[in-house]
């Protein structure tokens, strides 16, 4: 019996998922994207001259999606707390 068979045939149960502070993690990631965007912004002309403006826009989109993520994880936490109260 291979090691993979031991994990997939029901001999072992999967561990519980780790739950950390997802709001803080999402906020931190969003802030990192935002800082990266702001640090690169003064050098826009260099990025444009060298065909690397996508670096700036990647950071901007990362920050924007992070804002959506913050809204989502806050709503998720509220829903989890409401469900636990019931």
Secondary structure as the mmCIF struct_conf table of DSSP 4:
data_model
#
loop_
_struct_conf.conf_type_id
_struct_conf.id
_struct_conf.beg_label_comp_id
_struct_conf.beg_label_asym_id
_struct_conf.beg_label_seq_id
_struct_conf.end_label_comp_id
_struct_conf.end_label_asym_id
_struct_conf.end_label_seq_id
HELX_RH_AL_P HELX_RH_AL_P1 UNK A 3 UNK A 8
TURN_TY1_P TURN_TY1_P1 UNK A 9 UNK A 10
BEND BEND1 UNK A 11 UNK A 12
HELX_LH_PP_P HELX_LH_PP_P1 UNK A 13 UNK A 18
HELX_RH_AL_P HELX_RH_AL_P2 UNK A 22 UNK A 41
TURN_TY1_P TURN_TY1_P2 UNK A 42 UNK A 43
HELX_RH_AL_P HELX_RH_AL_P3 UNK A 44 UNK A 49
TURN_TY1_P TURN_TY1_P3 UNK A 50 UNK A 51
HELX_RH_AL_P HELX_RH_AL_P4 UNK A 53 UNK A 85
#
